[in-house]
């Protein structure tokens, strides 16, 4: 599997404080069947990560040689990214794809400027992956609000721990709805530690309840995004998503 959202870099944001913590995440990722993991540190007011800091930390983590390929990236705050020039944004390109940006969807409030921002980024040559909207109360209340963004070309990423129910019923239900309605395109760990918001991609894939769709969400779509290709066709067929409280 390919994990396009993680906080694996040491001492940069709210991820691990040391290389030992980074190693623990990578070893957990390898055990979970992940071959590639993208380091996406926060880039926002409270964590104003620079491309130089990200790239230096990625080099240190790669030197651990854990058997998981570590890719560059960043999780960009919607307001903060407008202070960054195109060269900086390209260096934060998701997985090394310098035309693709991972934007952090806020946990509270609907970002009114988001549709216009997506349009402006498109004019600058950037596509958008939207991180974890299923954890937003507004999206949980009205998942269909994302359709306008998806129709505009935005790719929606769900958190593994939301999909399999580890983050509670509301985010799990929103994830299920977004998958069922074709408004979700990939699953990523958003791992911050080996045990807190852990990797759990295998568990999330199993929760989807459709092997072909799970592969599309965890392998096919991430691979296409890294390569800069169009998304592959979504598999047909029903899913039988199972959550811990279902019988």
Buried (B, 14 or more C-beta within 10 A) or exposed (E): BBBBBBBBBBBBBEBBEEBEBBBBBBBBBBEBBBEBBBBBBBBBEEBEBBBEBBEEBBEBBBEBEBEBBBBBBBBBBBEBBEEBEEEBBBBBBBBBBBBBBBBBBBEEEBBEEBEEBBEEBBEEEBBBBBBBBBBBBBBBEEBEBBEEBBEEEBBBBBBBBBBBBBBEEBBBBBBBBBBEEEBBBBBBBBBBBBEEBBBBBBBBBBBBBBEBBBBBBBBBBBBBBBEBEEBEEBBEEEBEBBBEEEE
